[in-house]
Amino acid sequence: MQQQQPPQTFPFQASGKKIPYELCPRRPGDVGSSYATCERAEKELGWKSKLTLFDMCKDTWNWQSKNPQGYSKQPMQTS
């Protein structure tokens, strides 16, 4: 299994920009920790993840950069 880098490095590597952040205490209602694995999907559905957490960060940055207002209310144009 490929060793993942700490999440703090993802924003810069995914965006190519220095993104300021500040580590703060948890707020009321914040999740203490969250973990996920694709093992159950592979076992029960035969589905195996091809992409990494880094790929997700990079794709999210790319989409948000191209869509700063989020989803358009206009129907998508098809060619």
C-alpha positions in Angstrom: 0.0 0.0 0.0 1.3 3.5 -0.9 2.1 5.6 2.2 0.0 8.7 2.3 1.5 12.1 3.0 0.1 14.2 5.9 -3.1 16.0 4.8 -1.4 19.4 5.6 0.8 19.0 2.4 -2.2 18.2 0.1 -3.5 21.8 -0.4 -0.2 23.1 -1.8 0.6 20.0 -3.9 -2.9 19.8 -5.3 -3.3 23.6 -6.0 0.3 24.7 -6.6 -0.5 27.6 -4.3 0.4 28.3 -0.7 -2.9 28.2 1.3 -2.7 29.7 4.8 -4.3 27.6 7.5 -4.4 27.7 11.3 -4.7 24.7 13.6 -7.3 25.5 16.2 -9.1 23.6 18.9 -12.2 21.7 17.8 -15.5 23.5 17.9 -18.6 22.1 19.5 -20.1 19.6 17.1 -16.9 19.0 15.1 -16.1 15.4 14.4 -13.1 14.2 16.5 -11.8 12.0 13.8 -13.0 10.3 10.7 -11.6 7.2 8.9 -12.6 5.5 5.8 -11.5 2.4 3.9 -12.6 0.9 0.6 -12.1 -2.7 1.9 -15.8 -3.4 2.4 -16.7 -2.2 -1.0 -14.1 -4.4 -2.5 -15.2 -7.4 -0.4 -18.9 -7.0 -0.9 -19.2 -5.4 -4.4 -15.9 -6.3 -6.0 -15.1 -2.6 -6.4 -11.6 -1.3 -5.9 -10.5 2.3 -5.6 -8.1 3.4 -8.3 -7.4 6.9 -7.0 -5.9 8.3 -3.8 -6.8 11.0 -1.3 -4.3 13.3 -3.0 -6.2 12.7 -6.4 -9.4 13.7 -4.6 -7.8 16.9 -3.3 -6.4 17.8 -6.7 -9.7 17.2 -8.5 -11.7 19.2 -5.9 -9.3 22.1 -6.2 -9.5 22.0 -10.0 -13.3 21.9 -10.1 -13.7 24.6 -7.5 -11.2 26.8 -9.3 -13.2 26.5 -12.5 -16.6 26.9 -10.7 -16.1 29.5 -8.0 -19.8 30.0 -7.6 -20.5 26.3 -7.4 -23.1 24.6 -9.6 -24.8 26.7 -12.2 -28.5 27.1 -12.1 -28.5 27.0 -15.9 -28.9 23.6 -17.5 -25.7 22.1 -18.9 -25.1 22.6 -22.6 -24.5 19.5 -24.6 -22.7 19.5 -27.9 
